[in-house]
Amino acid sequence: MKVLIIGGGPAGVSTGLYTLRAGIDTTIITNNKSALLKAEKIDNYYGFAEGISGEELYKNGLDGFKRLGGKVIDAEVTGAGYDECFTLSTDRGELGADVLVLANGVSRKAPDIKGLKEFEGRGVSYCAVCDAFFYRGKRVAVIGNGEYALHEAHILKKTSSEVILLTNGKNAPEYENCDSRKIKAIEGGEGVERVVFEDGEGMEISGIFVAIGTAGAADIAVKLGALTDGRYVKTDENMLTSIPGLYAVGDCAGGLMQVSKAVCDGAKAGTDIVRRSK
Ligand SMILES: Cc1cc2nc3c(=O)[nH]c(=O)nc-3n(C[C@H](O)[C@H](O)[C@H](O)COP(=O)(O)OP(=O)(O)OC[C@H]3O[C@@H](n4cnc5c(N)ncnc54)[C@H](O)[C@@H]3O)c2cc1C
């Protein structure tokens, strides 16, 4: 049995400690952007009399996982699928596993653009795999400039007549159809009709896909058909999602956004994976 964990923060590492110690082949994929790295000092976690910096706690976690024989791959996950086993697309190739654990925190970022919220579900989408179908033969745009945005653009290119990458003032990656002007507003009627740039010019468009930063747990869960409430992945008491073999732990599963809860979620998922493997 192979377990893949997306995320090297407290939730992912905690899950892996349980599966590793039960002899299960376990790999963590991380792009090293844990919320812990933003925490100057953690003063409310058990066992550190003087507190500990978030950076040190993050590093200690991964070092402990490696000491027990865990594999860590530094890569960014951009997409996921299921075909007899889970498959992950990353910027370093494809990976497969029997069990997939989402431990990638909360990262969905929506840019502050006038009209974006208003048109969610009416032309503004956060998932190319889910919604590309509705824009067959139409001109669409992806907002973003990283690996994740490129991944979404390539999915849309299969069905849409034109896919423009809007980097909203950020550097443009290598992609043939980019516009890096700052976006002022999204406008339309029943649905999205145009993007208006800060220079006053408009661009006619039928759909907008937001893909800022990296793929969040909810984005990946939706691609795999699991239930979310939009921002957080829904799970049962063992952190199992609505899809067999797919778990969600830590911040991405909602609730208390603290290290202690992330570690507890990992323990629940890890022990459940071990129990079901027997
Ligand atoms: C400023 C700040 C201060 C905080 N202070 C405290 C505190 O004092 N006490 C406390 O208990 N909690 C604190 N927290 C909260 C705590 O950091 C989080 O609750 C905890 O880190 C959640 O753990 P996690 O494993 O769920 O997610 P994270 O620690 O965020 O880890 C997510 C992991 O997923 C990886 N990842 C994400 N997307 C991808 C992708 N697409 N591909 C590959 N890897 C990916 C990241 O690189 C990272 O390794 C603080 C948070 C912040 C931001």
The ligand as an SDF file (V2000), in Angstrom:
LIG
                    3D

 53 58  0  0  0  0  0  0  0  0999 V2000
    1.1320   34.1770   11.4970 C   0  0  0  0  0  0  0  0  0  0  0  0
    0.6310   32.8690   12.0560 C   0  0  0  0  0  0  0  0  0  0  0  0
    0.8030   32.5820   13.4090 C   0  0  0  0  0  0  0  0  0  0  0  0
    0.3270   31.3830   13.9500 C   0  0  0  0  0  0  0  0  0  0  0  0
    0.5140   31.1280   15.2750 N   0  0  0  0  0  0  0  0  0  0  0  0
    0.0910   29.9840   15.8250 C   0  0  0  0  0  0  0  0  0  0  0  0
    0.2960   29.6870   17.2130 C   0  0  0  0  0  0  0  0  0  0  0  0
    0.8630   30.4840   17.9490 O   0  0  0  0  0  0  0  0  0  0  0  0
   -0.1600   28.4890   17.6840 N   0  0  0  0  0  0  0  0  0  0  0  0
   -0.7680   27.5660   16.9040 C   0  0  0  0  0  0  0  0  0  0  0  0
   -1.1100   26.4910   17.3910 O   0  0  0  0  0  0  0  0  0  0  0  0
   -1.0000   27.8260   15.5890 N   0  0  0  0  0  0  0  0  0  0  0  0
   -0.5820   28.9970   15.0270 C   0  0  0  0  0  0  0  0  0  0  0  0
   -0.8090   29.2560   13.6980 N   0  0  0  0  0  0  0  0  0  0  0  0
   -1.5890   28.3020   12.8970 C   0  0  0  0  0  0  0  0  0  0  0  0
   -0.7580   27.0690   12.4660 C   0  0  0  0  0  0  0  0  0  0  0  0
    0.4180   27.5020   11.8120 O   0  0  0  0  0  0  0  0  0  0  0  0
   -1.6230   26.2090   11.5480 C   0  0  0  0  0  0  0  0  0  0  0  0
   -2.8450   25.8890   12.1970 O   0  0  0  0  0  0  0  0  0  0  0  0
   -0.8890   24.9050   11.1980 C   0  0  0  0  0  0  0  0  0  0  0  0
    0.3460   25.1730   10.5820 O   0  0  0  0  0  0  0  0  0  0  0  0
   -1.7840   24.0670   10.2850 C   0  0  0  0  0  0  0  0  0  0  0  0
   -1.1000   22.9260    9.9080 O   0  0  0  0  0  0  0  0  0  0  0  0
   -1.4050   22.1870    8.5140 P   0  0  0  0  0  0  0  0  0  0  0  0
   -0.4510   21.0390    8.4640 O   0  0  0  0  0  0  0  0  0  0  0  0
   -2.8570   21.9360    8.3970 O   0  0  0  0  0  0  0  0  0  0  0  0
   -1.0780   23.2690    7.3830 O   0  0  0  0  0  0  0  0  0  0  0  0
    0.2850   24.0250    7.0660 P   0  0  0  0  0  0  0  0  0  0  0  0
    1.1880   24.0720    8.2520 O   0  0  0  0  0  0  0  0  0  0  0  0
   -0.0930   25.3290    6.4490 O   0  0  0  0  0  0  0  0  0  0  0  0
    1.0150   23.1150    5.9950 O   0  0  0  0  0  0  0  0  0  0  0  0
    0.5520   23.0130    4.6930 C   0  0  0  0  0  0  0  0  0  0  0  0
    1.5860   22.2460    3.8870 C   0  0  0  0  0  0  0  0  0  0  0  0
    1.0720   22.0000    2.5780 O   0  0  0  0  0  0  0  0  0  0  0  0
    2.0400   22.3660    1.5910 C   0  0  0  0  0  0  0  0  0  0  0  0
    1.3090   22.6930    0.3610 N   0  0  0  0  0  0  0  0  0  0  0  0
    0.2450   23.5210    0.1930 C   0  0  0  0  0  0  0  0  0  0  0  0
   -0.1900   23.5140   -1.0710 N   0  0  0  0  0  0  0  0  0  0  0  0
    0.6430   22.6540   -1.7420 C   0  0  0  0  0  0  0  0  0  0  0  0
    0.7320   22.2230   -3.1020 C   0  0  0  0  0  0  0  0  0  0  0  0
   -0.1470   22.6330   -4.0300 N   0  0  0  0  0  0  0  0  0  0  0  0
    1.7230   21.3640   -3.4300 N   0  0  0  0  0  0  0  0  0  0  0  0
    2.6200   20.9190   -2.4820 C   0  0  0  0  0  0  0  0  0  0  0  0
    2.5740   21.2870   -1.1820 N   0  0  0  0  0  0  0  0  0  0  0  0
    1.5950   22.1420   -0.8200 C   0  0  0  0  0  0  0  0  0  0  0  0
    2.7880   23.5210    2.2290 C   0  0  0  0  0  0  0  0  0  0  0  0
    4.0280   23.7320    1.6280 O   0  0  0  0  0  0  0  0  0  0  0  0
    2.9040   22.9980    3.6610 C   0  0  0  0  0  0  0  0  0  0  0  0
    3.9700   22.0890    3.7610 O   0  0  0  0  0  0  0  0  0  0  0  0
   -0.3350   30.4380   13.1240 C   0  0  0  0  0  0  0  0  0  0  0  0
   -0.5060   30.7270   11.7710 C   0  0  0  0  0  0  0  0  0  0  0  0
   -0.0350   31.9090   11.2280 C   0  0  0  0  0  0  0  0  0  0  0  0
   -0.2310   32.1920    9.7620 C   0  0  0  0  0  0  0  0  0  0  0  0
  1  2  1  0
  2  3  1  0
  2 52  2  0
  3  4  2  0
  4  5  1  0
  4 50  1  0
  5  6  2  0
  6  7  1  0
  6 13  1  0
  7  8  2  0
  7  9  1  0
  9 10  1  0
 10 11  2  0
 10 12  1  0
 12 13  2  0
 13 14  1  0
 14 15  1  0
 14 50  1  0
 15 16  1  0
 16 17  1  0
 16 18  1  0
 18 19  1  0
 18 20  1  0
 20 21  1  0
 20 22  1  0
 22 23  1  0
 23 24  1  0
 24 25  2  0
 24 26  1  0
 24 27  1  0
 27 28  1  0
 28 29  2  0
 28 30  1  0
 28 31  1  0
 31 32  1  0
 32 33  1  0
 33 34  1  0
 33 48  1  0
 34 35  1  0
 35 36  1  0
 35 46  1  0
 36 37  1  0
 36 45  1  0
 37 38  2  0
 38 39  1  0
 39 40  1  0
 39 45  2  0
 40 41  1  0
 40 42  2  0
 42 43  1  0
 43 44  2  0
 44 45  1  0
 46 47  1  0
 46 48  1  0
 48 49  1  0
 50 51  2  0
 51 52  1  0
 52 53  1  0
M  END
$$$$
